[in-house]
Amino acid sequence: MITLHFIAENDPATLGSATFKAKAGQSLMQGALAGGVDGIAADCGGSLTCATCHVMVREPWASQLPPPSAEERDMLAFTAVTARPNSRLSCQIQLTDALDGLTVDLPATQY
């Protein structure tokens, strides 16, 4: 199992905004939904058509991820909060054992 940390942008001091375990092989979005993370809307269910699973991936994990596809980069232009260099759509991040401890920041809103 992989430990994941989600930090709410409107409450950055609370490291425990959401910390839980998820299975390797699922997407970060699927893990977040299973863990009941507030702040991941995932309106399209992971079909890369809505940008409501926007997260900002912290280092050292951001540099370990494969680069976003052209489709993901296009969708990041539609996030409610302006995308940053470390912005990703959580539906496009596949969890692996190497991502144990992954920490992401949640935007103030997905809408």
PDB file as gemmi writes it, atoms N, CA and C in Angstrom:
CRYST1    1.000    1.000    1.000  90.00  90.00  90.00 P 1                      
ATOM      1  N   MET A   1       0.846  -1.192   0.000  1.00  0.00           N  
ATOM      2  CA  MET A   1       0.000   0.000   0.000  1.00  0.00           C  
ATOM      3  C   MET A   1       0.885   1.247   0.000  1.00  0.00           C  
ATOM      4  N   ILE A   2       0.383   2.277  -0.633  1.00  0.00           N  
ATOM      5  CA  ILE A   2       1.103   3.532  -0.812  1.00  0.00           C  
ATOM      6  C   ILE A   2       0.452   4.598   0.072  1.00  0.00           C  
ATOM      7  N   THR A   3       1.263   5.325   0.815  1.00  0.00           N  
ATOM      8  CA  THR A   3       0.750   6.421   1.633  1.00  0.00           C  
ATOM      9  C   THR A   3       0.697   7.683   0.786  1.00  0.00           C  
ATOM     10  N   LEU A   4      -0.436   8.360   0.825  1.00  0.00           N  
ATOM     11  CA  LEU A   4      -0.666   9.594   0.065  1.00  0.00           C  
ATOM     12  C   LEU A   4      -1.045  10.710   1.028  1.00  0.00           C  
ATOM     13  N   HIS A   5      -0.575  11.911   0.731  1.00  0.00           N  
ATOM     14  CA  HIS A   5      -0.897  13.097   1.541  1.00  0.00           C  
ATOM     15  C   HIS A   5      -1.488  14.166   0.626  1.00  0.00           C  
ATOM     16  N   PHE A   6      -2.669  14.646   0.972  1.00  0.00           N  
ATOM     17  CA  PHE A   6      -3.331  15.731   0.247  1.00  0.00           C  
ATOM     18  C   PHE A   6      -3.407  16.930   1.183  1.00  0.00           C  
ATOM     19  N   ILE A   7      -2.870  18.064   0.752  1.00  0.00           N  
ATOM     20  CA  ILE A   7      -2.840  19.277   1.563  1.00  0.00           C  
ATOM     21  C   ILE A   7      -3.794  20.298   0.959  1.00  0.00           C  
ATOM     22  N   ALA A   8      -4.744  20.743   1.765  1.00  0.00           N  
ATOM     23  CA  ALA A   8      -5.711  21.738   1.292  1.00  0.00           C  
ATOM     24  C   ALA A   8      -5.045  23.104   1.206  1.00  0.00           C  
ATOM     25  N   GLU A   9      -5.144  23.758   0.049  1.00  0.00           N  
ATOM     26  CA  GLU A   9      -4.513  25.062  -0.155  1.00  0.00           C  
ATOM     27  C   GLU A   9      -5.057  26.094   0.823  1.00  0.00           C  
ATOM     28  N   ASN A  10      -6.319  25.992   1.156  1.00  0.00           N  
ATOM     29  CA  ASN A  10      -6.894  26.969   2.080  1.00  0.00           C  
ATOM     30  C   ASN A  10      -6.566  26.636   3.532  1.00  0.00           C  
ATOM     31  N   ASP A  11      -5.796  25.532   3.761  1.00  0.00           N  
ATOM     32  CA  ASP A  11      -5.381  25.153   5.110  1.00  0.00           C  
ATOM     33  C   ASP A  11      -4.018  24.476   5.046  1.00  0.00           C  
ATOM     34  N   PRO A  12      -2.982  25.177   4.548  1.00  0.00           N  
ATOM     35  CA  PRO A  12      -1.687  24.545   4.309  1.00  0.00           C  
ATOM     36  C   PRO A  12      -0.982  24.062   5.567  1.00  0.00           C  
ATOM     37  N   ALA A  13      -1.331  24.581   6.728  1.00  0.00           N  
ATOM     38  CA  ALA A  13      -0.675  24.149   7.960  1.00  0.00           C  
ATOM     39  C   ALA A  13      -1.133  22.762   8.397  1.00  0.00           C  
ATOM     40  N   THR A  14      -2.199  22.269   7.826  1.00  0.00           N  
ATOM     41  CA  THR A  14      -2.764  20.998   8.246  1.00  0.00           C  
ATOM     42  C   THR A  14      -2.259  19.884   7.350  1.00  0.00           C  
ATOM     43  N   LEU A  15      -1.108  19.331   7.689  1.00  0.00           N  
ATOM     44  CA  LEU A  15      -0.553  18.249   6.892  1.00  0.00           C  
ATOM     45  C   LEU A  15      -1.539  17.092   6.802  1.00  0.00           C  
ATOM     46  N   GLY A  16      -2.329  16.903   7.814  1.00  0.00           N  
ATOM     47  CA  GLY A  16      -3.295  15.821   7.813  1.00  0.00           C  
ATOM     48  C   GLY A  16      -4.583  16.140   7.097  1.00  0.00           C  
ATOM     49  N   SER A  17      -4.573  17.087   6.172  1.00  0.00           N  
ATOM     50  CA  SER A  17      -5.788  17.388   5.428  1.00  0.00           C  
ATOM     51  C   SER A  17      -6.424  16.099   4.945  1.00  0.00           C  
ATOM     52  N   ALA A  18      -5.620  15.211   4.418  1.00  0.00           N  
ATOM     53  CA  ALA A  18      -6.053  13.852   4.084  1.00  0.00           C  
ATOM     54  C   ALA A  18      -4.794  13.018   3.900  1.00  0.00           C  
ATOM     55  N   THR A  19      -4.642  12.032   4.733  1.00  0.00           N  
ATOM     56  CA  THR A  19      -3.532  11.095   4.618  1.00  0.00           C  
ATOM     57  C   THR A  19      -4.130   9.704   4.703  1.00  0.00           C  
ATOM     58  N   PHE A  20      -3.823   8.881   3.723  1.00  0.00           N  
ATOM     59  CA  PHE A  20      -4.385   7.540   3.696  1.00  0.00           C  
ATOM     60  C   PHE A  20      -3.545   6.647   2.808  1.00  0.00           C  
ATOM     61  N   LYS A  21      -3.920   5.401   2.720  1.00  0.00           N  
ATOM     62  CA  LYS A  21      -3.201   4.431   1.898  1.00  0.00           C  
ATOM     63  C   LYS A  21      -4.048   4.080   0.679  1.00  0.00           C  
ATOM     64  N   ALA A  22      -3.358   3.817  -0.435  1.00  0.00           N  
ATOM     65  CA  ALA A  22      -4.031   3.437  -1.681  1.00  0.00           C  
ATOM     66  C   ALA A  22      -3.235   2.318  -2.331  1.00  0.00           C  
ATOM     67  N   LYS A  23      -3.853   1.656  -3.283  1.00  0.00           N  
ATOM     68  CA  LYS A  23      -3.226   0.531  -3.966  1.00  0.00           C  
ATOM     69  C   LYS A  23      -2.425   0.987  -5.180  1.00  0.00           C  
ATOM     70  N   ALA A  24      -1.280   0.367  -5.381  1.00  0.00           N  
ATOM     71  CA  ALA A  24      -0.516   0.587  -6.601  1.00  0.00           C  
ATOM     72  C   ALA A  24      -1.365   0.106  -7.777  1.00  0.00           C  
ATOM     73  N   GLY A  25      -1.223   0.765  -8.906  1.00  0.00           N  
ATOM     74  CA  GLY A  25      -1.958   0.384 -10.106  1.00  0.00           C  
ATOM     75  C   GLY A  25      -3.196   1.213 -10.366  1.00  0.00           C  
ATOM     76  N   GLN A  26      -3.695   1.903  -9.350  1.00  0.00           N  
ATOM     77  CA  GLN A  26      -4.843   2.773  -9.586  1.00  0.00           C  
ATOM     78  C   GLN A  26      -4.329   4.190  -9.796  1.00  0.00           C  
ATOM     79  N   SER A  27      -5.208   5.056 -10.267  1.00  0.00           N  
ATOM     80  CA  SER A  27      -4.804   6.446 -10.446  1.00  0.00           C  
ATOM     81  C   SER A  27      -4.876   7.167  -9.103  1.00  0.00           C  
ATOM     82  N   LEU A  28      -4.160   8.268  -9.016  1.00  0.00           N  
ATOM     83  CA  LEU A  28      -4.217   9.092  -7.816  1.00  0.00           C  
ATOM     84  C   LEU A  28      -5.647   9.558  -7.573  1.00  0.00           C  
ATOM     85  N   MET A  29      -6.370   9.880  -8.633  1.00  0.00           N  
ATOM     86  CA  MET A  29      -7.760  10.298  -8.502  1.00  0.00           C  
ATOM     87  C   MET A  29      -8.607   9.183  -7.892  1.00  0.00           C  
ATOM     88  N   GLN A  30      -8.430   7.957  -8.362  1.00  0.00           N  
ATOM     89  CA  GLN A  30      -9.191   6.830  -7.810  1.00  0.00           C  
ATOM     90  C   GLN A  30      -8.871   6.639  -6.333  1.00  0.00           C  
ATOM     91  N   GLY A  31      -7.600   6.744  -5.982  1.00  0.00           N  
ATOM     92  CA  GLY A  31      -7.210   6.631  -4.584  1.00  0.00           C  
ATOM     93  C   GLY A  31      -7.823   7.731  -3.741  1.00  0.00           C  
ATOM     94  N   ALA A  32      -7.838   8.962  -4.273  1.00  0.00           N  
ATOM     95  CA  ALA A  32      -8.415  10.094  -3.550  1.00  0.00           C  
ATOM     96  C   ALA A  32      -9.913   9.902  -3.332  1.00  0.00           C  
ATOM     97  N   LEU A  33     -10.600   9.441  -4.355  1.00  0.00           N  
ATOM     98  CA  LEU A  33     -12.047   9.218  -4.213  1.00  0.00           C  
ATOM     99  C   LEU A  33     -12.331   8.110  -3.208  1.00  0.00           C  
ATOM    100  N   ALA A  34     -11.558   7.039  -3.269  1.00  0.00           N  
ATOM    101  CA  ALA A  34     -11.745   5.930  -2.317  1.00  0.00           C  
ATOM    102  C   ALA A  34     -11.438   6.379  -0.893  1.00  0.00           C  
ATOM    103  N   GLY A  35     -10.497   7.315  -0.760  1.00  0.00           N  
ATOM    104  CA  GLY A  35     -10.133   7.833   0.553  1.00  0.00           C  
ATOM    105  C   GLY A  35     -11.027   8.959   1.031  1.00  0.00           C  
ATOM    106  N   GLY A  36     -11.988   9.371   0.217  1.00  0.00           N  
ATOM    107  CA  GLY A  36     -12.916  10.432   0.602  1.00  0.00           C  
ATOM    108  C   GLY A  36     -12.285  11.809   0.690  1.00  0.00           C  
ATOM    109  N   VAL A  37     -11.315  12.083  -0.160  1.00  0.00           N  
ATOM    110  CA  VAL A  37     -10.633  13.377  -0.136  1.00  0.00           C  
ATOM    111  C   VAL A  37     -11.577  14.485  -0.597  1.00  0.00           C  
ATOM    112  N   ASP A  38     -11.778  15.468   0.277  1.00  0.00           N  
ATOM    113  CA  ASP A  38     -12.501  16.668  -0.133  1.00  0.00           C  
ATOM    114  C   ASP A  38     -11.573  17.456  -1.045  1.00  0.00           C  
ATOM    115  N   GLY A  39     -12.099  18.016  -2.095  1.00  0.00           N  
ATOM    116  CA  GLY A  39     -11.281  18.830  -2.977  1.00  0.00           C  
ATOM    117  C   GLY A  39     -10.943  18.161  -4.296  1.00  0.00           C  
ATOM    118  N   ILE A  40     -11.289  16.900  -4.460  1.00  0.00           N  
ATOM    119  CA  ILE A  40     -11.145  16.218  -5.750  1.00  0.00           C  
ATOM    120  C   ILE A  40     -12.569  15.932  -6.229  1.00  0.00           C  
ATOM    121  N   ALA A  41     -13.026  16.675  -7.220  1.00  0.00           N  
ATOM    122  CA  ALA A  41     -14.387  16.504  -7.716  1.00  0.00           C  
ATOM    123  C   ALA A  41     -14.482  15.348  -8.703  1.00  0.00           C  
ATOM    124  N   ALA A  42     -13.537  15.272  -9.631  1.00  0.00           N  
ATOM    125  CA  ALA A  42     -13.475  14.181 -10.615  1.00  0.00           C  
ATOM    126  C   ALA A  42     -14.799  13.990 -11.344  1.00  0.00           C  
ATOM    127  N   ASP A  43     -15.345  15.081 -11.836  1.00  0.00           N  
ATOM    128  CA  ASP A  43     -16.654  15.039 -12.496  1.00  0.00           C  
ATOM    129  C   ASP A  43     -16.711  14.079 -13.681  1.00  0.00           C  
ATOM    130  N   CYS A  44     -15.622  13.940 -14.424  1.00  0.00           N  
ATOM    131  CA  CYS A  44     -15.657  13.086 -15.614  1.00  0.00           C  
ATOM    132  C   CYS A  44     -15.239  11.646 -15.306  1.00  0.00           C  
ATOM    133  N   GLY A  45     -14.927  11.368 -14.041  1.00  0.00           N  
ATOM    134  CA  GLY A  45     -14.574  10.008 -13.660  1.00  0.00           C  
ATOM    135  C   GLY A  45     -13.226   9.542 -14.182  1.00  0.00           C  
ATOM    136  N   GLY A  46     -12.402  10.464 -14.609  1.00  0.00           N  
ATOM    137  CA  GLY A  46     -11.067  10.103 -15.064  1.00  0.00           C  
ATOM    138  C   GLY A  46     -10.916   9.966 -16.561  1.00  0.00           C  
ATOM    139  N   SER A  47     -11.869  10.490 -17.316  1.00  0.00           N  
ATOM    140  CA  SER A  47     -11.802  10.366 -18.775  1.00  0.00           C  
ATOM    141  C   SER A  47     -11.071  11.545 -19.433  1.00  0.00           C  
ATOM    142  N   LEU A  48     -10.433  12.386 -18.629  1.00  0.00           N  
ATOM    143  CA  LEU A  48      -9.616  13.499 -19.128  1.00  0.00           C  
ATOM    144  C   LEU A  48     -10.440  14.526 -19.913  1.00  0.00           C  
ATOM    145  N   THR A  49     -11.616  14.854 -19.366  1.00  0.00           N  
ATOM    146  CA  THR A  49     -12.463  15.827 -20.052  1.00  0.00           C  
ATOM    147  C   THR A  49     -12.975  16.944 -19.143  1.00  0.00           C  
ATOM    148  N   CYS A  50     -12.478  17.054 -17.897  1.00  0.00           N  
ATOM    149  CA  CYS A  50     -13.072  18.078 -17.034  1.00  0.00           C  
ATOM    150  C   CYS A  50     -12.096  18.901 -16.205  1.00  0.00           C  
ATOM    151  N   ALA A  51     -10.932  18.428 -15.881  1.00  0.00           N  
ATOM    152  CA  ALA A  51      -9.929  19.148 -15.077  1.00  0.00           C  
ATOM    153  C   ALA A  51     -10.370  19.434 -13.649  1.00  0.00           C  
ATOM    154  N   THR A  52     -11.296  18.629 -13.107  1.00  0.00           N  
ATOM    155  CA  THR A  52     -11.739  18.840 -11.718  1.00  0.00           C  
ATOM    156  C   THR A  52     -11.050  17.891 -10.740  1.00  0.00           C  
ATOM    157  N   CYS A  53      -9.899  17.371 -11.151  1.00  0.00           N  
ATOM    158  CA  CYS A  53      -9.072  16.567 -10.243  1.00  0.00           C  
ATOM    159  C   CYS A  53      -7.664  17.148 -10.196  1.00  0.00           C  
ATOM    160  N   HIS A  54      -7.586  18.445 -10.383  1.00  0.00           N  
ATOM    161  CA  HIS A  54      -6.330  19.203 -10.421  1.00  0.00           C  
ATOM    162  C   HIS A  54      -5.614  19.108  -9.067  1.00  0.00           C  
ATOM    163  N   VAL A  55      -4.324  18.808  -9.107  1.00  0.00           N  
ATOM    164  CA  VAL A  55      -3.457  18.823  -7.931  1.00  0.00           C  
ATOM    165  C   VAL A  55      -2.118  19.443  -8.319  1.00  0.00           C  
ATOM    166  N   MET A  56      -1.371  19.881  -7.317  1.00  0.00           N  
ATOM    167  CA  MET A  56      -0.006  20.355  -7.526  1.00  0.00           C  
ATOM    168  C   MET A  56       0.905  19.375  -6.794  1.00  0.00           C  
ATOM    169  N   VAL A  57       1.749  18.705  -7.542  1.00  0.00           N  
ATOM    170  CA  VAL A  57       2.590  17.642  -6.997  1.00  0.00           C  
ATOM    171  C   VAL A  57       3.868  18.240  -6.424  1.00  0.00           C  
ATOM    172  N   ARG A  58       4.145  17.903  -5.187  1.00  0.00           N  
ATOM    173  CA  ARG A  58       5.363  18.385  -4.531  1.00  0.00           C  
ATOM    174  C   ARG A  58       6.564  17.536  -4.932  1.00  0.00           C  
ATOM    175  N   GLU A  59       7.727  18.129  -4.811  1.00  0.00           N  
ATOM    176  CA  GLU A  59       8.975  17.382  -4.984  1.00  0.00           C  
ATOM    177  C   GLU A  59       9.214  16.536  -3.731  1.00  0.00           C  
ATOM    178  N   PRO A  60       9.852  15.432  -3.852  1.00  0.00           N  
ATOM    179  CA  PRO A  60      10.602  14.940  -5.000  1.00  0.00           C  
ATOM    180  C   PRO A  60       9.758  14.160  -6.002  1.00  0.00           C  
ATOM    181  N   TRP A  61       8.458  14.072  -5.753  1.00  0.00           N  
ATOM    182  CA  TRP A  61       7.616  13.219  -6.594  1.00  0.00           C  
ATOM    183  C   TRP A  61       7.338  13.812  -7.959  1.00  0.00           C  
ATOM    184  N   ALA A  62       7.206  15.134  -8.053  1.00  0.00           N  
ATOM    185  CA  ALA A  62       6.889  15.749  -9.350  1.00  0.00           C  
ATOM    186  C   ALA A  62       7.916  15.358 -10.410  1.00  0.00           C  
ATOM    187  N   SER A  63       9.170  15.355 -10.038  1.00  0.00           N  
ATOM    188  CA  SER A  63      10.216  15.030 -11.017  1.00  0.00           C  
ATOM    189  C   SER A  63      10.304  13.538 -11.311  1.00  0.00           C  
ATOM    190  N   GLN A  64       9.639  12.711 -10.517  1.00  0.00           N  
ATOM    191  CA  GLN A  64       9.633  11.265 -10.755  1.00  0.00           C  
ATOM    192  C   GLN A  64       8.521  10.836 -11.712  1.00  0.00           C  
ATOM    193  N   LEU A  65       7.565  11.714 -11.940  1.00  0.00           N  
ATOM    194  CA  LEU A  65       6.426  11.373 -12.797  1.00  0.00           C  
ATOM    195  C   LEU A  65       6.792  11.535 -14.264  1.00  0.00           C  
ATOM    196  N   PRO A  66       6.181  10.723 -15.122  1.00  0.00           N  
ATOM    197  CA  PRO A  66       6.364  10.980 -16.553  1.00  0.00           C  
ATOM    198  C   PRO A  66       5.729  12.329 -16.899  1.00  0.00           C  
ATOM    199  N   PRO A  67       6.208  12.992 -17.929  1.00  0.00           N  
ATOM    200  CA  PRO A  67       5.617  14.285 -18.280  1.00  0.00           C  
ATOM    201  C   PRO A  67       4.148  14.127 -18.687  1.00  0.00           C  
ATOM    202  N   PRO A  68       3.368  15.183 -18.504  1.00  0.00           N  
ATOM    203  CA  PRO A  68       1.965  15.101 -18.920  1.00  0.00           C  
ATOM    204  C   PRO A  68       1.852  14.944 -20.433  1.00  0.00           C  
ATOM    205  N   SER A  69       0.829  14.235 -20.841  1.00  0.00           N  
ATOM    206  CA  SER A  69       0.555  14.085 -22.273  1.00  0.00           C  
ATOM    207  C   SER A  69       0.062  15.421 -22.824  1.00  0.00           C  
ATOM    208  N   ALA A  70       0.011  15.522 -24.129  1.00  0.00           N  
ATOM    209  CA  ALA A  70      -0.512  16.733 -24.770  1.00  0.00           C  
ATOM    210  C   ALA A  70      -1.955  16.980 -24.342  1.00  0.00           C  
ATOM    211  N   GLU A  71      -2.735  15.914 -24.226  1.00  0.00           N  
ATOM    212  CA  GLU A  71      -4.138  16.055 -23.818  1.00  0.00           C  
ATOM    213  C   GLU A  71      -4.246  16.584 -22.394  1.00  0.00           C  
ATOM    214  N   GLU A  72      -3.395  16.064 -21.503  1.00  0.00           N  
ATOM    215  CA  GLU A  72      -3.419  16.559 -20.123  1.00  0.00           C  
ATOM    216  C   GLU A  72      -2.995  18.027 -20.078  1.00  0.00           C  
ATOM    217  N   ARG A  73      -1.956  18.397 -20.792  1.00  0.00           N  
ATOM    218  CA  ARG A  73      -1.532  19.803 -20.832  1.00  0.00           C  
ATOM    219  C   ARG A  73      -2.659  20.695 -21.341  1.00  0.00           C  
ATOM    220  N   ASP A  74      -3.386  20.243 -22.351  1.00  0.00           N  
ATOM    221  CA  ASP A  74      -4.514  21.019 -22.870  1.00  0.00           C  
ATOM    222  C   ASP A  74      -5.585  21.206 -21.796  1.00  0.00           C  
ATOM    223  N   MET A  75      -5.906  20.141 -21.049  1.00  0.00           N  
ATOM    224  CA  MET A  75      -6.942  20.226 -20.016  1.00  0.00           C  
ATOM    225  C   MET A  75      -6.500  21.093 -18.848  1.00  0.00           C  
ATOM    226  N   LEU A  76      -5.207  21.139 -18.557  1.00  0.00           N  
ATOM    227  CA  LEU A  76      -4.722  21.983 -17.463  1.00  0.00           C  
ATOM    228  C   LEU A  76      -4.992  23.461 -17.727  1.00  0.00           C  
ATOM    229  N   ALA A  77      -5.228  23.830 -18.972  1.00  0.00           N  
ATOM    230  CA  ALA A  77      -5.585  25.209 -19.303  1.00  0.00           C  
ATOM    231  C   ALA A  77      -6.986  25.559 -18.813  1.00  0.00           C  
ATOM    232  N   PHE A  78      -7.767  24.562 -18.422  1.00  0.00           N  
ATOM    233  CA  PHE A  78      -9.155  24.778 -18.009  1.00  0.00           C  
ATOM    234  C   PHE A  78      -9.372  24.614 -16.514  1.00  0.00           C  
ATOM    235  N   THR A  79      -8.311  24.552 -15.736  1.00  0.00           N  
ATOM    236  CA  THR A  79      -8.484  24.413 -14.292  1.00  0.00           C  
ATOM    237  C   THR A  79      -9.060  25.696 -13.709  1.00  0.00           C  
ATOM    238  N   ALA A  80      -9.829  25.558 -12.630  1.00  0.00           N  
ATOM    239  CA  ALA A  80     -10.446  26.724 -11.996  1.00  0.00           C  
ATOM    240  C   ALA A  80      -9.401  27.636 -11.369  1.00  0.00           C  
ATOM    241  N   VAL A  81      -8.361  27.052 -10.817  1.00  0.00           N  
ATOM    242  CA  VAL A  81      -7.238  27.794 -10.251  1.00  0.00           C  
ATOM    243  C   VAL A  81      -6.109  27.683 -11.265  1.00  0.00           C  
ATOM    244  N   THR A  82      -5.470  28.784 -11.575  1.00  0.00           N  
ATOM    245  CA  THR A  82      -4.420  28.795 -12.587  1.00  0.00           C  
ATOM    246  C   THR A  82      -3.401  27.688 -12.340  1.00  0.00           C  
ATOM    247  N   ALA A  83      -3.143  26.926 -13.378  1.00  0.00           N  
ATOM    248  CA  ALA A  83      -2.184  25.827 -13.285  1.00  0.00           C  
ATOM    249  C   ALA A  83      -0.787  26.369 -13.035  1.00  0.00           C  
ATOM    250  N   ARG A  84      -0.017  25.604 -12.286  1.00  0.00           N  
ATOM    251  CA  ARG A  84       1.372  25.929 -11.963  1.00  0.00           C  
ATOM    252  C   ARG A  84       2.279  24.944 -12.686  1.00  0.00           C  
ATOM    253  N   PRO A  85       3.581  25.172 -12.659  1.00  0.00           N  
ATOM    254  CA  PRO A  85       4.483  24.224 -13.325  1.00  0.00           C  
ATOM    255  C   PRO A  85       4.368  22.789 -12.805  1.00  0.00           C  
ATOM    256  N   ASN A  86       3.984  22.621 -11.546  1.00  0.00           N  
ATOM    257  CA  ASN A  86       3.848  21.281 -10.967  1.00  0.00           C  
ATOM    258  C   ASN A  86       2.409  20.780 -10.967  1.00  0.00           C  
ATOM    259  N   SER A  87       1.525  21.446 -11.696  1.00  0.00           N  
ATOM    260  CA  SER A  87       0.122  21.038 -11.773  1.00  0.00           C  
ATOM    261  C   SER A  87      -0.027  19.773 -12.606  1.00  0.00           C  
ATOM    262  N   ARG A  88      -0.886  18.907 -12.136  1.00  0.00           N  
ATOM    263  CA  ARG A  88      -1.224  17.683 -12.859  1.00  0.00           C  
ATOM    264  C   ARG A  88      -2.687  17.377 -12.604  1.00  0.00           C  
ATOM    265  N   LEU A  89      -3.247  16.550 -13.467  1.00  0.00           N  
ATOM    266  CA  LEU A  89      -4.589  16.012 -13.234  1.00  0.00           C  
ATOM    267  C   LEU A  89      -4.386  14.661 -12.558  1.00  0.00           C  
ATOM    268  N   SER A  90      -4.999  14.489 -11.400  1.00  0.00           N  
ATOM    269  CA  SER A  90      -4.748  13.276 -10.616  1.00  0.00           C  
ATOM    270  C   SER A  90      -5.231  12.014 -11.312  1.00  0.00           C  
ATOM    271  N   CYS A  91      -6.125  12.155 -12.281  1.00  0.00           N  
ATOM    272  CA  CYS A  91      -6.589  10.980 -13.032  1.00  0.00           C  
ATOM    273  C   CYS A  91      -5.507  10.434 -13.946  1.00  0.00           C  
ATOM    274  N   GLN A  92      -4.472  11.229 -14.192  1.00  0.00           N  
ATOM    275  CA  GLN A  92      -3.414  10.821 -15.107  1.00  0.00           C  
ATOM    276  C   GLN A  92      -2.150  10.335 -14.392  1.00  0.00           C  
ATOM    277  N   ILE A  93      -2.181  10.304 -13.077  1.00  0.00           N  
ATOM    278  CA  ILE A  93      -1.036   9.830 -12.293  1.00  0.00           C  
ATOM    279  C   ILE A  93      -1.320   8.418 -11.831  1.00  0.00           C  
ATOM    280  N   GLN A  94      -0.556   7.474 -12.350  1.00  0.00           N  
ATOM    281  CA  GLN A  94      -0.696   6.072 -11.952  1.00  0.00           C  
ATOM    282  C   GLN A  94       0.180   5.820 -10.733  1.00  0.00           C  
ATOM    283  N   LEU A  95      -0.423   5.263  -9.689  1.00  0.00           N  
ATOM    284  CA  LEU A  95       0.306   5.020  -8.456  1.00  0.00           C  
ATOM    285  C   LEU A  95       1.206   3.802  -8.580  1.00  0.00           C  
ATOM    286  N   THR A  96       2.429   3.961  -8.123  1.00  0.00           N  
ATOM    287  CA  THR A  96       3.406   2.875  -8.058  1.00  0.00           C  
ATOM    288  C   THR A  96       4.021   2.894  -6.666  1.00  0.00           C  
ATOM    289  N   ASP A  97       4.684   1.813  -6.297  1.00  0.00           N  
ATOM    290  CA  ASP A  97       5.345   1.754  -5.001  1.00  0.00           C  
ATOM    291  C   ASP A  97       6.367   2.869  -4.840  1.00  0.00           C  
ATOM    292  N   ALA A  98       6.970   3.313  -5.934  1.00  0.00           N  
ATOM    293  CA  ALA A  98       7.962   4.386  -5.890  1.00  0.00           C  
ATOM    294  C   ALA A  98       7.353   5.721  -5.449  1.00  0.00           C  
ATOM    295  N   LEU A  99       6.032   5.839  -5.511  1.00  0.00           N  
ATOM    296  CA  LEU A  99       5.361   7.083  -5.124  1.00  0.00           C  
ATOM    297  C   LEU A  99       4.879   7.065  -3.674  1.00  0.00           C  
ATOM    298  N   ASP A 100       5.342   6.094  -2.889  1.00  0.00           N  
ATOM    299  CA  ASP A 100       4.959   6.027  -1.477  1.00  0.00           C  
ATOM    300  C   ASP A 100       5.358   7.329  -0.789  1.00  0.00           C  
ATOM    301  N   GLY A 101       4.405   7.954  -0.114  1.00  0.00           N  
ATOM    302  CA  GLY A 101       4.629   9.236   0.537  1.00  0.00           C  
ATOM    303  C   GLY A 101       4.282  10.429  -0.327  1.00  0.00           C  
ATOM    304  N   LEU A 102       3.775  10.180  -1.528  1.00  0.00           N  
ATOM    305  CA  LEU A 102       3.408  11.250  -2.465  1.00  0.00           C  
ATOM    306  C   LEU A 102       2.603  12.319  -1.740  1.00  0.00           C  
ATOM    307  N   THR A 103       3.005  13.564  -1.936  1.00  0.00           N  
ATOM    308  CA  THR A 103       2.320  14.697  -1.320  1.00  0.00           C  
ATOM    309  C   THR A 103       1.903  15.661  -2.420  1.00  0.00           C  
ATOM    310  N   VAL A 104       0.626  16.025  -2.394  1.00  0.00           N  
ATOM    311  CA  VAL A 104       0.089  16.972  -3.376  1.00  0.00           C  
ATOM    312  C   VAL A 104      -0.687  18.053  -2.647  1.00  0.00           C  
ATOM    313  N   ASP A 105      -0.703  19.232  -3.255  1.00  0.00           N  
ATOM    314  CA  ASP A 105      -1.524  20.337  -2.760  1.00  0.00           C  
ATOM    315  C   ASP A 105      -2.793  20.381  -3.576  1.00  0.00           C  
ATOM    316  N   LEU A 106      -3.892  20.622  -2.883  1.00  0.00           N  
ATOM    317  CA  LEU A 106      -5.190  20.777  -3.543  1.00  0.00           C  
ATOM    318  C   LEU A 106      -5.455  22.254  -3.789  1.00  0.00           C  
ATOM    319  N   PRO A 107      -5.962  22.607  -4.964  1.00  0.00           N  
ATOM    320  CA  PRO A 107      -6.307  24.021  -5.195  1.00  0.00           C  
ATOM    321  C   PRO A 107      -7.471  24.453  -4.305  1.00  0.00           C  
ATOM    322  N   ALA A 108      -7.628  25.742  -4.154  1.00  0.00           N  
ATOM    323  CA  ALA A 108      -8.702  26.273  -3.314  1.00  0.00           C  
ATOM    324  C   ALA A 108     -10.075  25.816  -3.794  1.00  0.00           C  
ATOM    325  N   THR A 109     -10.214  25.599  -5.106  1.00  0.00           N  
ATOM    326  CA  THR A 109     -11.475  25.140  -5.676  1.00  0.00           C  
ATOM    327  C   THR A 109     -11.210  24.385  -6.956  1.00  0.00           C  
ATOM    328  N   GLN A 110     -12.123  23.505  -7.325  1.00  0.00           N  
ATOM    329  CA  GLN A 110     -12.049  22.808  -8.609  1.00  0.00           C  
ATOM    330  C   GLN A 110     -13.020  23.438  -9.607  1.00  0.00           C  
ATOM    331  N   TYR A 111     -13.854  24.407  -9.139  1.00  0.00           N  
ATOM    332  CA  TYR A 111     -14.849  25.045 -10.000  1.00  0.00           C  
ATOM    333  C   TYR A 111     -14.634  26.537 -10.070  1.00  0.00           C  
TER     334      TYR A 111                                                      
END                                                                             
